[in-house]
Amino acid sequence: MVLELKEYKKTVGTKQAKRAVANDEANSVIIAKDADRHVITELINMCKEKNIEIIYVDNMKELGKACGIDVRAASVALLK
């Protein structure tokens, strides 16, 4: 599992992660492997275009827990 992400400067959720990538605020993006493809495809493409590292984790529940939230998370952007 990814490190505990509570201490990192981040934005949780695909919509917010896409905004961070578009605004050149993201160092890397973490995506859950079990997230719906149609939800994360645009984010993956944006990361590839901007050469932003994508880190994959097993599932949304683990990613949400690592971020210190009580809900599942499809993606998280770690900010600069």
Stockholm file with secondary structure:
# STOCKHOLM 1.0

chainA/1-80         MVLELKEYKKTVGTKQAKRAVANDEANSVIIAKDADRHVITELINMCKEKNIEIIYVDNMKELGKACGIDVRAASVALLK
#=GR chainA/1-80 SS CCCCCTTSCEEESHHHHHHHHHTTCEEEEEEETTSCHHHHHHHHHHHHHTTCEEEEESCHHHHHHHTTCSSCCSEEEEEC
#=GC SS_cons        CCCCCTTSCEEESHHHHHHHHHTTCEEEEEEETTSCHHHHHHHHHHHHHTTCEEEEESCHHHHHHHTTCSSCCSEEEEEC
//
